[in-house]
Structure formats: C-alpha cells, structure tokens
Amino acid sequence: MEKPSKAKESTEVTNSELVLPPHTNHYGNIFGGTLVSFMDITGGLAAMLFCNEEVVTASIEALDFKTPIKQGDIIEQKGKVIYTGKTSMVVSVKVYRIEKFTGKKEFCCEGYFVYVAIDEKGNPKSIPALKIPTEVDKENWEIGRLIKNRALSRQERPSAKTKEF
C-alpha cells in the first residue's frame, strides 16, 4: 500500500435531488438509470475535487437497490475517494432517501465508481496518493483495491459471443 509522499486526504461530497415525475417509472419509483446518473455526478465531483483534474468514468460496480425511492422523496448522495492508483481512483457513493416532511432518512444503496484523471488531450494523468489515517480508511482501501482489480480483470476477459439482435 506504499504511495508517493504527496498524499492527500479524501473529502466527502454531498449532493441532494428532489425526485420528480420525469425521474420515475409508472410505479412512482425512481428509474435505476436516473439514480446511477445522479450517483455518477456525485462520484465524479468527489474524484475531481480530490485530484484537481478532469476525470472520466471508467467502470461502475454492480448496484443493489435495498429500498425503493419514491416520487417526492429527497435523495442524498455522499461520495468519497476510497482508493487511488497512479491515474485512477475508486469512489464510494452512498444513497439515502429522505422523506420530505418527516426528515426520516433511510439507506438505499451504495455504488463504487472507478474514475481516471485525464489531461486536455484525454490521456490518463497522475493523481495524488490517498492518505489512509484510520482503520476504516484501511478497510475501505482494501474494498477499493478489490473493486479496481475486478474492473481490470473485466477489461482483460474476452467479450461474450452473441448473435446480433
């Protein structure tokens, strides 16, 4: 886990959205793709603020939705860099639903997004190392390392042979 000396602590980014009718399906639940889009923005902001560079999304880990998010709910997303490589980083994004009038907050899902810092030509660019000051940060680092390795192994495996639709 040794990193260059110019290490930096991660900060948490928080975004909120009001779930409106265009965000929902015919059951009144948020579309999964809409939620992933909101999460990707939050994760991208956390990545950009960490490395002070432009970033692109390289990979999204599987998401498991634990609690439905309904039209009229407020969603709160919290993003934080948990792992860094030379040019890439893993960001954890947690989502909570907040009932508009009661303030009741409930965990909905967590996703892991891999971002790569890029220069003005779109080439990967080096980023700072992540400081790991606490035991929780060490545990998160290991989760991030596993996610990054899974993303790399998916890039290396051959695509499934399927017929055109």
VEXSE-311912 format. One line per field, with one value per atom (N, C-alpha, C): atom name; x, z, y. Coordinates in nm, 2 decimals. Example, Ala and Ser with C-alpha at 12.3 -4.5 7.8 and 13.67 -1.06 7.14 Angstrom:
atome: N_CA_C_N_CA_C
u: 1.32_1.23_1.32_1.28_1.37_1.29
w: 0.78_0.78_0.78_0.71_0.71_0.79
v: -0.57_-0.45_-0.33_-0.22_-0.11_0.00
REM end
This chain:
atome: N_CA_C_N_CA_C_N_CA_C_N_CA_C_N_CA_C_N_CA_C_N_CA_C_N_CA_C_N_CA_C_N_CA_C_N_CA_C_N_CA_C_N_CA_C_N_CA_C_N_CA_C_N_CA_C_N_CA_C_N_CA_C_N_CA_C_N_CA_C_N_CA_C_N_CA_C_N_CA_C_N_CA_C_N_CA_C_N_CA_C_N_CA_C_N_CA_C_N_CA_C_N_CA_C_N_CA_C_N_CA_C_N_CA_C_N_CA_C_N_CA_C_N_CA_C_N_CA_C_N_CA_C_N_CA_C_N_CA_C_N_CA_C_N_CA_C_N_CA_C_N_CA_C_N_CA_C_N_CA_C_N_CA_C_N_CA_C_N_CA_C_N_CA_C_N_CA_C_N_CA_C_N_CA_C_N_CA_C_N_CA_C_N_CA_C_N_CA_C_N_CA_C_N_CA_C_N_CA_C_N_CA_C_N_CA_C_N_CA_C_N_CA_C_N_CA_C_N_CA_C_N_CA_C_N_CA_C_N_CA_C_N_CA_C_N_CA_C_N_CA_C_N_CA_C_N_CA_C_N_CA_C_N_CA_C_N_CA_C_N_CA_C_N_CA_C_N_CA_C_N_CA_C_N_CA_C_N_CA_C_N_CA_C_N_CA_C_N_CA_C_N_CA_C_N_CA_C_N_CA_C_N_CA_C_N_CA_C_N_CA_C_N_CA_C_N_CA_C_N_CA_C_N_CA_C_N_CA_C_N_CA_C_N_CA_C_N_CA_C_N_CA_C_N_CA_C_N_CA_C_N_CA_C_N_CA_C_N_CA_C_N_CA_C_N_CA_C_N_CA_C_N_CA_C_N_CA_C_N_CA_C_N_CA_C_N_CA_C_N_CA_C_N_CA_C_N_CA_C_N_CA_C_N_CA_C_N_CA_C_N_CA_C_N_CA_C_N_CA_C_N_CA_C_N_CA_C_N_CA_C_N_CA_C_N_CA_C_N_CA_C_N_CA_C_N_CA_C_N_CA_C_N_CA_C_N_CA_C_N_CA_C_N_CA_C_N_CA_C_N_CA_C_N_CA_C_N_CA_C_N_CA_C_N_CA_C_N_CA_C_N_CA_C_N_CA_C_N_CA_C_N_CA_C_N_CA_C_N_CA_C_N_CA_C_N_CA_C_N_CA_C_N_CA_C_N_CA_C_N_CA_C_N_CA_C_N_CA_C_N_CA_C_N_CA_C_N_CA_C_N_CA_C_N_CA_C_N_CA_C_N_CA_C_N_CA_C
u: 0.08_0.00_0.09_0.21_0.30_0.27_0.26_0.22_0.33_0.33_0.43_0.40_0.49_0.48_0.38_0.34_0.24_0.10_0.07_-0.06_-0.16_-0.29_-0.39_-0.51_-0.58_-0.70_-0.82_-0.90_-1.03_-1.13_-1.21_-1.32_-1.45_-1.55_-1.68_-1.76_-1.82_-1.91_-2.05_-2.14_-2.28_-2.36_-2.45_-2.55_-2.69_-2.79_-2.92_-3.01_-3.11_-3.21_-3.35_-3.44_-3.58_-3.63_-3.69_-3.73_-3.87_-3.86_-3.97_-4.04_-4.16_-4.22_-4.14_-4.06_-3.98_-3.87_-3.84_-3.73_-3.79_-3.92_-3.98_-4.05_-4.07_-4.14_-4.29_-4.37_-4.52_-4.56_-4.46_-4.49_-4.46_-4.41_-4.37_-4.23_-4.15_-4.02_-3.92_-3.81_-3.70_-3.65_-3.63_-3.56_-3.42_-3.38_-3.24_-3.14_-3.16_-3.06_-3.05_-3.16_-3.16_-3.08_-3.10_-3.02_-2.87_-2.84_-2.70_-2.64_-2.71_-2.66_-2.64_-2.73_-2.71_-2.58_-2.57_-2.45_-2.32_-2.33_-2.21_-2.16_-2.25_-2.22_-2.16_-2.22_-2.16_-2.02_-2.01_-1.88_-1.77_-1.81_-1.72_-1.68_-1.77_-1.73_-1.63_-1.65_-1.56_-1.42_-1.42_-1.29_-1.22_-1.29_-1.23_-1.18_-1.26_-1.21_-1.09_-1.08_-0.97_-0.84_-0.85_-0.72_-0.70_-0.80_-0.79_-0.76_-0.83_-0.81_-0.95_-0.96_-1.08_-1.08_-1.19_-1.20_-1.31_-1.29_-1.39_-1.42_-1.55_-1.59_-1.53_-1.46_-1.40_-1.48_-1.55_-1.62_-1.72_-1.83_-1.92_-1.95_-1.93_-1.95_-2.10_-2.14_-2.28_-2.35_-2.47_-2.55_-2.67_-2.69_-2.80_-2.89_-3.01_-3.11_-3.18_-3.17_-3.22_-3.35_-3.38_-3.50_-3.55_-3.68_-3.73_-3.73_-3.70_-3.70_-3.83_-3.91_-4.04_-4.04_-4.13_-4.15_-4.19_-4.12_-4.14_-4.04_-3.96_-3.85_-3.74_-3.66_-3.53_-3.43_-3.33_-3.22_-3.10_-3.02_-2.89_-2.79_-2.69_-2.58_-2.45_-2.37_-2.24_-2.13_-2.04_-1.93_-1.79_-1.71_-1.57_-1.47_-1.36_-1.25_-1.20_-1.20_-1.15_-1.02_-0.98_-0.87_-0.81_-0.68_-0.61_-0.50_-0.49_-0.38_-0.29_-0.23_-0.14_-0.23_-0.33_-0.41_-0.56_-0.60_-0.74_-0.77_-0.90_-0.94_-1.08_-1.11_-1.24_-1.31_-1.44_-1.52_-1.64_-1.66_-1.78_-1.89_-2.01_-2.12_-2.24_-2.28_-2.39_-2.51_-2.63_-2.75_-2.85_-2.91_-3.02_-3.14_-3.26_-3.38_-3.43_-3.48_-3.52_-3.67_-3.76_-3.90_-3.91_-3.97_-3.98_-4.02_-4.13_-4.19_-4.15_-4.10_-4.07_-3.92_-3.84_-3.69_-3.64_-3.72_-3.68_-3.58_-3.46_-3.35_-3.33_-3.32_-3.30_-3.20_-3.11_-3.01_-3.08_-3.03_-3.09_-2.99_-2.88_-2.78_-2.64_-2.54_-2.40_-2.35_-2.28_-2.21_-2.07_-1.99_-1.84_-1.81_-1.75_-1.73_-1.58_-1.52_-1.38_-1.37_-1.29_-1.26_-1.11_-1.09_-0.95_-0.93_-0.82_-0.79_-0.73_-0.77_-0.72_-0.67_-0.58_-0.53_-0.62_-0.58_-0.66_-0.67_-0.59_-0.60_-0.67_-0.72_-0.79_-0.70_-0.57_-0.48_-0.48_-0.46_-0.45_-0.34_-0.37_-0.28_-0.27_-0.15_-0.12_-0.20_-0.23_-0.31_-0.24_-0.28_-0.21_-0.25_-0.16_-0.19_-0.30_-0.37_-0.47_-0.41_-0.42_-0.39_-0.49_-0.43_-0.52_-0.49_-0.56_-0.53_-0.60_-0.71_-0.78_-0.80_-0.84_-0.87_-0.98_-1.09_-1.20_-1.14_-1.05_-0.99_-0.91_-0.85_-0.77_-0.87_-0.98_-1.08_-1.14_-1.17_-1.22_-1.12_-0.99_-0.88_-0.88_-0.90_-0.90_-1.02_-1.14_-1.26_-1.23_-1.17_-1.14_-1.04_-0.94_-0.84_-0.91_-0.99_-1.06_-1.15_-1.22_-1.31_-1.22_-1.11_-1.02_-0.97_-0.93_-0.88_-0.99_-1.11_-1.22_-1.25_-1.24_-1.26_-1.15_-1.03_-0.92_-0.94_-0.98_-1.00_-1.11_-1.22_-1.32_-1.27_-1.18_-1.12_-1.04_-0.98_-0.89_-0.97_-1.09_-1.15_-1.22_-1.23_-1.29_-1.44_-1.50_-1.64_-1.72_-1.84_-1.92_-1.96_-1.96_-2.00_-2.15_-2.21_-2.36_-2.40_-2.51_-2.56_-2.62_-2.62_-2.69_-2.84_-2.90_-3.05_-3.12
w: 0.00_0.00_0.00_-0.03_-0.03_-0.15_-0.12_-0.22_-0.21_-0.32_-0.32_-0.20_-0.16_-0.05_-0.05_-0.17_-0.18_-0.17_-0.05_-0.02_0.02_0.00_0.02_0.09_0.18_0.24_0.15_0.15_0.08_0.16_0.08_0.15_0.09_0.17_0.13_0.05_-0.06_-0.14_-0.12_-0.09_-0.07_-0.18_-0.24_-0.34_-0.30_-0.33_-0.30_-0.42_-0.44_-0.55_-0.50_-0.55_-0.53_-0.64_-0.61_-0.71_-0.77_-0.90_-0.97_-1.06_-1.12_-1.20_-1.32_-1.39_-1.50_-1.46_-1.33_-1.27_-1.24_-1.25_-1.20_-1.31_-1.28_-1.36_-1.33_-1.39_-1.37_-1.23_-1.15_-1.01_-0.92_-0.97_-0.89_-0.82_-0.86_-0.81_-0.91_-0.86_-0.94_-1.04_-1.16_-1.26_-1.21_-1.22_-1.18_-1.25_-1.38_-1.46_-1.42_-1.38_-1.33_-1.21_-1.12_-0.99_-1.02_-1.11_-1.14_-1.20_-1.28_-1.33_-1.22_-1.13_-1.01_-0.93_-0.91_-0.84_-0.91_-1.04_-1.12_-1.11_-1.11_-1.10_-0.96_-0.86_-0.72_-0.71_-0.77_-0.76_-0.84_-0.96_-1.04_-0.98_-0.90_-0.83_-0.72_-0.65_-0.54_-0.60_-0.72_-0.78_-0.83_-0.90_-0.95_-0.83_-0.72_-0.61_-0.54_-0.54_-0.48_-0.57_-0.70_-0.78_-0.85_-0.84_-0.91_-1.06_-1.12_-1.26_-1.32_-1.45_-1.51_-1.50_-1.49_-1.48_-1.57_-1.61_-1.68_-1.61_-1.62_-1.56_-1.64_-1.57_-1.64_-1.61_-1.49_-1.45_-1.34_-1.34_-1.24_-1.18_-1.06_-0.99_-0.98_-0.97_-0.96_-0.84_-0.86_-0.76_-0.72_-0.59_-0.53_-0.46_-0.51_-0.45_-0.34_-0.22_-0.10_-0.06_-0.09_-0.05_-0.17_-0.20_-0.31_-0.28_-0.38_-0.37_-0.45_-0.39_-0.45_-0.50_-0.59_-0.63_-0.51_-0.50_-0.38_-0.27_-0.28_-0.18_-0.22_-0.12_-0.15_-0.14_-0.24_-0.22_-0.19_-0.10_-0.06_-0.10_-0.17_-0.22_-0.15_-0.10_-0.04_-0.12_-0.17_-0.25_-0.18_-0.18_-0.12_-0.19_-0.22_-0.28_-0.17_-0.20_-0.10_-0.15_-0.27_-0.32_-0.44_-0.45_-0.56_-0.62_-0.75_-0.82_-0.88_-0.99_-1.05_-1.12_-1.19_-1.26_-1.23_-1.16_-1.13_-0.99_-0.96_-0.82_-0.81_-0.70_-0.67_-0.57_-0.61_-0.52_-0.48_-0.35_-0.29_-0.29_-0.34_-0.34_-0.27_-0.16_-0.08_-0.10_-0.11_-0.14_-0.02_0.02_0.12_0.07_0.11_0.08_0.20_0.18_0.29_0.27_0.36_0.34_0.36_0.26_0.25_0.38_0.44_0.55_0.69_0.70_0.83_0.85_0.74_0.75_0.78_0.78_0.81_0.70_0.74_0.64_0.64_0.52_0.51_0.40_0.43_0.33_0.22_0.10_-0.02_-0.10_-0.12_-0.20_-0.19_-0.23_-0.24_-0.37_-0.44_-0.56_-0.56_-0.64_-0.65_-0.79_-0.81_-0.94_-0.96_-1.07_-1.10_-1.20_-1.16_-1.25_-1.28_-1.40_-1.44_-1.47_-1.41_-1.44_-1.58_-1.65_-1.78_-1.81_-1.90_-1.94_-2.05_-2.11_-2.21_-2.34_-2.36_-2.48_-2.45_-2.33_-2.29_-2.25_-2.23_-2.19_-2.03_-1.98_-1.83_-1.77_-1.65_-1.59_-1.44_-1.39_-1.25_-1.15_-1.04_-0.93_-0.80_-0.70_-0.57_-0.51_-0.42_-0.34_-0.23_-0.19_-0.08_0.05_0.14_0.28_0.35_0.43_0.49_0.64_0.71_0.85_0.95_0.92_1.02_0.97_1.07_1.04_0.94_0.95_0.85_0.71_0.70_0.57_0.52_0.60_0.56_0.51_0.58_0.53_0.39_0.38_0.26_0.14_0.18_0.08_0.02_0.11_0.06_-0.03_0.01_-0.08_-0.21_-0.21_-0.34_-0.42_-0.36_-0.43_-0.50_-0.43_-0.49_-0.61_-0.59_-0.70_-0.82_-0.80_-0.91_-0.98_-0.90_-0.96_-1.04_-0.99_-1.07_-1.20_-1.19_-1.32_-1.42_-1.37_-1.46_-1.52_-1.44_-1.50_-1.60_-1.58_-1.68_-1.81_-1.81_-1.93_-2.00_-1.93_-1.99_-2.05_-2.00_-2.05_-2.18_-2.26_-2.39_-2.38_-2.48_-2.48_-2.51_-2.46_-2.49_-2.64_-2.70_-2.84_-2.85_-2.90_-2.91_-3.06_-3.09_-3.23_-3.22_-3.33_-3.34_-3.32_-3.26_-3.24_-3.36
v: -0.12_0.00_0.13_0.11_0.23_0.32_0.45_0.55_0.66_0.74_0.86_0.95_1.04_1.12_1.23_1.27_1.38_1.32_1.27_1.21_1.31_1.28_1.38_1.30_1.37_1.31_1.33_1.23_1.24_1.32_1.40_1.47_1.42_1.43_1.38_1.49_1.45_1.53_1.49_1.59_1.55_1.63_1.56_1.62_1.57_1.66_1.62_1.65_1.57_1.59_1.56_1.63_1.60_1.51_1.40_1.30_1.35_1.39_1.45_1.34_1.37_1.27_1.22_1.31_1.26_1.16_1.15_1.06_0.93_0.91_0.78_0.70_0.57_0.48_0.49_0.40_0.40_0.35_0.30_0.27_0.38_0.49_0.60_0.59_0.48_0.46_0.53_0.57_0.63_0.53_0.57_0.48_0.45_0.32_0.29_0.37_0.39_0.46_0.61_0.66_0.80_0.81_0.72_0.72_0.70_0.61_0.59_0.71_0.79_0.91_1.01_1.03_1.12_1.07_0.94_0.89_0.92_0.90_0.92_1.07_1.16_1.30_1.33_1.27_1.29_1.23_1.11_1.04_1.12_1.17_1.24_1.37_1.44_1.56_1.52_1.41_1.37_1.34_1.28_1.24_1.37_1.46_1.59_1.67_1.68_1.76_1.70_1.57_1.50_1.53_1.51_1.51_1.65_1.74_1.87_1.85_1.75_1.72_1.69_1.69_1.64_1.49_1.42_1.28_1.22_1.10_1.02_0.89_0.85_0.72_0.61_0.52_0.40_0.28_0.27_0.15_0.18_0.10_0.11_-0.03_-0.05_-0.18_-0.20_-0.33_-0.36_-0.29_-0.25_-0.18_-0.27_-0.28_-0.35_-0.25_-0.24_-0.14_-0.20_-0.15_-0.20_-0.15_-0.02_0.05_0.13_0.12_0.20_0.35_0.43_0.57_0.62_0.69_0.73_0.88_0.90_1.04_1.13_1.24_1.33_1.31_1.20_1.18_1.27_1.30_1.37_1.26_1.26_1.17_1.25_1.19_1.25_1.15_1.19_1.11_1.16_1.07_1.10_1.02_1.10_1.04_1.06_0.96_0.98_0.88_0.94_0.85_0.76_0.63_0.53_0.46_0.47_0.40_0.49_0.49_0.55_0.46_0.47_0.41_0.52_0.50_0.60_0.71_0.67_0.76_0.75_0.64_0.61_0.61_0.62_0.62_0.55_0.49_0.43_0.52_0.56_0.64_0.56_0.56_0.50_0.61_0.58_0.67_0.60_0.66_0.60_0.69_0.63_0.70_0.67_0.78_0.78_0.84_0.79_0.86_0.93_1.05_1.13_1.17_1.13_1.17_1.32_1.38_1.53_1.60_1.55_1.63_1.57_1.45_1.39_1.40_1.41_1.41_1.27_1.16_1.03_0.99_0.94_0.91_0.76_0.70_0.56_0.53_0.44_0.39_0.32_0.35_0.29_0.20_0.25_0.17_0.23_0.16_0.21_0.16_0.24_0.20_0.24_0.17_0.20_0.24_0.35_0.41_0.42_0.38_0.40_0.51_0.61_0.73_0.74_0.79_0.81_0.96_1.02_1.16_1.17_1.27_1.29_1.43_1.44_1.58_1.63_1.75_1.81_1.73_1.64_1.55_1.42_1.40_1.28_1.17_1.19_1.09_1.08_0.96_0.95_1.03_1.09_1.18_1.13_1.15_1.10_1.18_1.12_1.18_1.16_1.24_1.23_1.09_1.05_0.93_0.96_0.86_0.88_0.86_0.95_0.93_0.83_0.75_0.64_0.65_0.75_0.78_0.69_0.62_0.55_0.40_0.32_0.18_0.16_0.25_0.25_0.28_0.38_0.41_0.29_0.22_0.10_-0.01_-0.03_-0.13_-0.08_0.05_0.10_0.09_0.11_0.10_-0.04_-0.14_-0.28_-0.31_-0.26_-0.27_-0.21_-0.09_-0.02_-0.10_-0.15_-0.23_-0.35_-0.42_-0.53_-0.49_-0.38_-0.33_-0.29_-0.22_-0.18_-0.31_-0.41_-0.53_-0.61_-0.61_-0.67_-0.59_-0.46_-0.38_-0.41_-0.42_-0.46_-0.60_-0.69_-0.83_-0.83_-0.75_-0.74_-0.69_-0.59_-0.54_-0.64_-0.73_-0.83_-0.95_-0.98_-1.10_-1.08_-1.18_-1.17_-1.14_-1.07_-1.05_-1.18_-1.18_-1.30_-1.30_-1.42_-1.43_-1.44_-1.33_-1.33_-1.29_-1.34_-1.30_-1.16_-1.09_-0.96_-0.98_-0.89_-0.90_-0.86
REM end
